[in-house]
Amino acid sequence: MAKIKPQKRLGQNFLIDDAIANAIVREADVKGRDVLEIGPGTGALTFKLADVAKRLVAVELDRRLYNRLKERMEQRENVVLVWGNIMNVNLDDFFEGQFAVVANLPYYITTPIIMRLMEFRAKIDKVVVMVQKEVGRRIVAVPGSKDYGALSIAVQYNAIPELVLEVPRECFKPQPAVDSVVVRMRMREKPLVDVNEENFFKVVRAAFSSRRKTLLNALYGNIAGDKNVLRKVIVECGIDPGARAETLSLYQFACLSNKLEQLLF
């Protein structure tokens, strides 16, 4: 069987370490569950997941890899292979009830995929994904740290994340320039704060759009309104107007969003 050459444009770095694959499946703990795998590639995780999952839906964008896996998975009655882009696939077509997600995500589209999965929080109860180490740090970052930002807030609004495994670059072929980590995200039954989501994330994006600016200036420059009113709202939420976005908790962003909604949105 001819080898399939990884495509750089698709961010393909195939996992070749069997011990790491076993560890990921163990950390995912999906025995008897419905599971979604994104980008199965050469099947390093796919076969191991198929051994324990009740039903596995694997979405692959690369037609070559899809065809190869389809041949190798013919006898696996609990596996459904889908040729398509996870950003466009309607997951409701494949899952009626709750399911878990396990994947080795391509670096170039990691954040968009994670944000898309957050949209299905009512059906997804757990996400276990391998990502670039830097992205993993951002996902679990706390207020006041250099890695804390809009991605941290978006994930933690919907889920409780934790780093569960470090994966050296030598575990992949071709070898990427950076190390990876496995992040487990347990979805919350409801978002951490009670807000109008659209306005909440509008405030978050505005605050982080100019990280060097103070919170007051960042919000004024991106949301507009009366600067004195913005200052008053910030103070009412117990925040120093001279603070920067990376120091604010989700609860403080929620306070800002709820107060500003009455004035500006």
Secondary structure, DSSP 4 states (H G I P E B T S, - for coil): -PPPPPPGGGT--EE--HHHHHHHHHHH--TTSEEEEE--TTSTTHHHHHHH-SEEEEEE--HHHHHHHHHHTTT-TTEEEEES-TTT--GGGT-SS-EEEEEE--GGGHHHHHHHHHTTTTTEEEEEEEEEHHHHHHHH--TTSTT-SHHHHHHHHHEEEEEEEEE-GGGEESPPSS-EEEEEEEEPSS-SS-S-HHHHHHHHHHHHTTTTS-HHHHHHHHH-S-HHHHHHHHHHTT--TT--GGG--HHHHHHHHHHHHHHT-
